[in-house]
Amino acid sequence: MVLDPAAAQATQVTADPDGRVELRDHSAIADSPHYNPELAPVPLEQRTWSTYNFFALWMGMAHNIPSYTLAASLVALGMDWVQAFLTITLGNLIVLVPMLLNSHAGTKYGIPFPVFARAFYGIRGANLVALLRAFIACAWFGIQTWVGGLALHVIVGRLAGDGWVNAPVVLGQVWTLWLCFLGFWVVQMLIIWRGMDAIRRFENWTAPLVSVGFLILLGYVAIKAGGFGPILSEPSKLGWGADFWKVFFPSLMGMIAFWSTLSLNMPDFTRFGGSQRKQVVGQILGLPTTMSFIAIVAILTTSGAMALYGEAIWDPAALASRFDSTAVVLVALVALVLATVSANLAANVVSPSYDFSNAFPKKITFAVGGLITGVIGVAIQPWRLISDPGIYIFSWLGFYGGLLGSVAGVFIAGYWILGRTKLELPDLYLSGRGAYWFKAGWNWRAVVATLVGAVLSVGGAYGGPFPADGLIPFLKPLYDYNWVVGMVGGMLVYLALTPRRENA
């Protein structure tokens, strides 16, 4: 079903010479309950992001404390620096593929992730995956805010002394740490309240500073350890036999899952892209290089900590707190705090702000969506999720990676294989009619494909809070390959259920 002729004329779609499409007149869809200005297609003249903007975005998102702990945790699990570096680099190259595939629609049509999801899940059904992605982002927002608060606590502690560090304990933590957590939260809420342009400006000027803190940490540890020789000679506790491969595949899935959230919602950013080339080149230059850089820095620093202190200290704030030089601690952690704010805003607030707005377009603005993200991020108790490297990688990252992998499979099947990148742009906002209304606003095929992919990928979840034999024992072997299983399962089921004559 397509738009009636009068509405089609009022919402004329214009194609740019480079293939980008815009909606020149929104009058026929502006009254739809599924429309608001922030979810509307971005006009061509406002799609101004350059290659550097996307590169800076990735530098800001990748260079942060959780990225550091992600790499450092592999050393804590027993890998040597070569094994950890290869695992992370391979994971980032793999996740770059679905990321670029899903980014295309954002640049071509100027639409955010939840509106893109309407093409496959239905106008109402898109809320299912949008809110799934939103709640995962809320948890990540909480994690980033917690580790940023930890770094801030160490900084103030160096200046204020033992009275700050050894303050009375409240709810399991010293009250000064809770104060830093709250302060860090408030600063981020103030920035997001000013909108996307404020985030873009913040990313641009903080991106070059991000690397400074990590390099200072590495340099200090290398000097204290007597150079890189002792660091590079730290042996693997796993070897290259069966023990390594048991850890490698779940860890690889965790590395992929780390950015699998962004692989879905990159249209939230690429909708502002000046061209397909600019966003593609910016992301290719941005994600693999910046993550490889932070990975090697984190791996070498953590290996150096092993040589110095006899243990793998995977939290950079905890590591810095052991340094003798107050100046080194302050400069390094100030840079890391700025990095964490930059990453958190871009990676974990933009998407859920759009997602919550998509659920109630007439009531929730982008800024209000950001505030909701912040509140849920605290309520989810992020200090528990990041308390242990095993839980962090195998339970948290692995489980949600499998869920989102099945959504990615539906997107790729619907947009690239069945739809051949063609969308009916006005119909993405229509209520009760149009190509994407399906049955009462839901496309049951996409929902079934997602559920099947999710069950296959995470049904056998084990370890941490899950049973040792897996939630569904016979699916346990698949859990080590959760993201791949979810993506392939969701894609194949959606292709099998969807008639070829349909575009979604």
PyMOL commands that set and color helices and strands:
alter all, ss='L'
color gray80, all
select helices_A, chain A and resi 5-10+44-46+51-62+65-76+81-109+113-121+126-160+162-165+175-192+196-225+228-232+242-265+267-270+276-309+316-320+326-348+350-359+366-379+382-385+389-418+426-429+444-458+473-479+482-497
alter helices_A, ss='H'
color red, helices_A
select strands_A, chain A and resi 13-15+21-23+169-170+173-174
alter strands_A, ss='S'
color yellow, strands_A
deselect
rebuild
show_as cartoon
